[in-house]
Amino acid sequence: MNQHDEFQSFAALNGDNRYAVANQLAKQYGMDASQILFAYLKVAAPILNQQKKSAID
């Protein structure tokens, strides 16, 4: 899996099937799905907040 494919895998967490994707990634990386989702939220939250502020301005 190259770097672009990895990004696409994590980008799939934005979709409606994020739990299924988190389970797939967790199995792939030897982690728990909750760890994947928590890391995603830690990374995504600041970006989403910035986008929300930009949309309000």
C-alpha positions as CSV (number, residue, x, y, z in Angstrom):
1,M,0.0,0.0,0.0
2,N,1.5,3.3,-1.0
3,Q,1.1,6.6,0.8
4,H,-1.8,7.8,-1.4
5,D,-3.7,4.5,-0.8
6,E,-3.2,4.9,3.0
7,F,-4.6,8.5,2.8
8,Q,-7.6,7.2,0.8
9,S,-8.2,4.6,3.5
10,F,-8.2,7.1,6.3
11,A,-10.3,9.6,4.1
12,A,-13.0,6.9,4.0
13,L,-13.6,7.6,7.7
14,N,-15.5,10.7,6.5
15,G,-18.2,8.6,5.0
16,D,-21.3,6.9,6.4
17,N,-19.5,3.6,6.8
18,R,-16.8,4.9,9.1
19,Y,-17.2,2.2,11.7
20,A,-16.7,-0.6,9.1
21,V,-13.6,1.3,7.7
22,A,-12.3,1.7,11.3
23,N,-12.7,-2.0,11.9
24,Q,-10.8,-2.8,8.6
25,L,-8.0,-0.4,9.5
26,A,-7.8,-1.7,13.1
27,K,-7.3,-5.2,11.8
28,Q,-4.8,-4.0,9.3
29,Y,-2.7,-2.2,11.9
30,G,-3.3,-4.5,14.9
31,M,-5.3,-1.9,16.8
32,D,-8.8,-1.5,18.2
33,A,-11.4,0.3,16.1
34,S,-11.9,2.8,18.9
35,Q,-8.2,3.8,18.7
36,I,-8.6,4.5,15.0
37,L,-11.8,6.6,15.5
38,F,-10.2,8.5,18.4
39,A,-7.1,9.3,16.4
40,Y,-9.3,10.4,13.5
41,L,-11.3,12.7,15.7
42,K,-8.1,14.2,17.2
43,V,-6.8,15.0,13.7
44,A,-10.1,16.0,12.1
45,A,-11.6,18.2,14.9
46,P,-9.2,21.2,14.5
47,I,-9.6,21.1,10.7
48,L,-13.4,20.9,10.9
49,N,-13.6,23.7,13.5
50,Q,-11.4,25.9,11.2
51,Q,-13.7,25.2,8.3
52,K,-16.8,26.0,10.4
53,K,-15.3,29.3,11.4
54,S,-14.5,30.1,7.8
55,A,-18.0,29.3,6.7
56,I,-19.5,31.7,9.3
57,D,-17.2,34.6,8.3
